[in-house]
Each structure stands twice: as C-alpha cells, then as structure tokens.
Amino acid sequence: MMKKSDIACLTALAALWGASYLFMRVCAGEFGAMTLAGARAAIAAVLLLPLLGSDWRALRRHWKPVLLVGLTNSALPFVLFALAALGINASLSAIFNAATPLYAAVIGRVWLGEAIGRTRAAGLALGFCGVVWLAADNAGFTPGAGAIATGWAVLACVAATMLYAFSAHFSKHYLATVPPLALAAGSQLAAALMLAPAALALHPATPPSPRAWGALLCLGALCTALAYVLFFRLIARVGAARTMAVPFLVPAFGVLWGVLFLGETFTTAMAAGSALIVMGTALATGLINPARRPAAHPLPRPGARPDAN
C-alpha cells in the first residue's frame, strides 16, 4: 500500500502536469510556439543540471541517445503542444495526452513484438475510439478564432503523444542504465540547445506581458523541472508501475485548471471521449484486468500475527 506522502506526491505530479496545458494556453500566443518550447526547456535545464553531481559522467558516456530522447521526448512535443495551445483549449490538450500509453502499446507490438492479448486489444480499441471521438468533434481545418485551425491543433497533440510513447520504449531499451536524473537533465539541455536557434530567430516582436512571463516561468520551473524530480522520486519509492497511474489523473487536473482559471467549458463529448480513453488505457496497460483472479490467501494460524505494512 502506498504511503500518504507518496499519494500526495503522485497527486502533486498530476496537478503540475495538468497545469502545463493551462500555462501553455496562457502564454503561447504571446511567445509563439517555438520560443515558448525553447525557453521552457532552457529553464528546466538550468534548474536540473546543478542537481546532477557525479551523474555527469553517465551523461557524457551516453550523450548520443540522450540527444535523441531530448528531441523526441522534449523538443518536438514541447513545440507541438505549444502549437496546439494556439488552436484548442487546455482541457482538450490534457485529455489527448492521456492516450500516450495506447500508442506505447502499439509501438511495443510493431517495434518490439510485444504480445497483445484480448483484454489489451479491447482496451486499445476502446481508447482509440475515444481519440477518434474527440478528434471528429473538434478537428476542423477552416480558420477559426485561434491562431491555427483546430484540426491542426488536434493532429499536433496526437503527434506529440506518439513521440512520448516512442521515447518511453527507446529509453527503456537503450538508456536503462543511465541515472534517471541525468537523463532528465540531459534531455532538457539537448532540447534547449536544439531549439535555441529557432527560438531566438522567432522571438516575439512585441514584449510579452508579465502574465505571460509568469506562466512561462511556472511551466519551466514547476511543470517541467520540479515535475521531473517528483516523477523520479516516485519511481524510486513506489516503482514504475504505480507511478504510471499519473496519466490517469492528468486529464482531470487539466480540465479542472482550464475550467477554474480560463473559464473553459467541459462538454458532454469531451467527457465521453475522456472516459473512453481512460478506460481503454487502463485495460491496455493491465491496470484493470477482468481475467485476473484474486490470489487466494491461506487462513492465519491461531495466534499468528499479521505482517506489518
């Protein structure tokens, strides 16, 4: 059983990652997607690198694969989600992100030959129905009120989540021996360096407002740097399997922050699509398994004391 402090840490992590869509929605229009993504990675790198200590050696040994992770797990997804923030609301972006484990299951099957049983297949079908439902309800390619059409914003979210799924598999198979904090700091540094030229070239002509600067600092410091620290702390304390409950909570917080602070509307279609994605992901990842039978526990001997948790 997880301790209360670990549950609080998991909830805080989900709240921070859910808030990232709020902050991107607030400041993407003023900074532009490229500058916002580059600044986010730079802030996180500046805060994470001093924590490395002796892990610098591991980072130097594995800099090439870390560079790829920086591209696929930070640089490109940061740009894509910032672009999405110009066309759709924060709540919808957060819901699309919940489908990451679905894409991870498909990539694992195609790339690594991982088996997909009937329960996982049913979960994948259910989850992708939710994605299609939301996409069909929101994907219009005619210019609207946003800076980009909603259809392109939806495609940006889908592409970003696919990249996250690929990065998870790549890191597991090629960077398993690299200390997690070194991977986090190194990937943010790599992302910042790769995005720097475009971020500087496309910097906004009009100085962003204090509100936008505040959102950017919160995005980089809290939703990226601090979130990584909490993430790896959870993995160390409760294991990766329990930590992966976070994606199920992120949409709830993303919707909550969008409704509370941006006045966004949570529609019936969004609720239905979100339910399908979360339920499908739970089945596809094995969090819910109808075929699993509870283990039988022998009756305690008379006078025996139960084990302490």
Beta strands, then each sheet from edge to edge (+ up, - down):
end
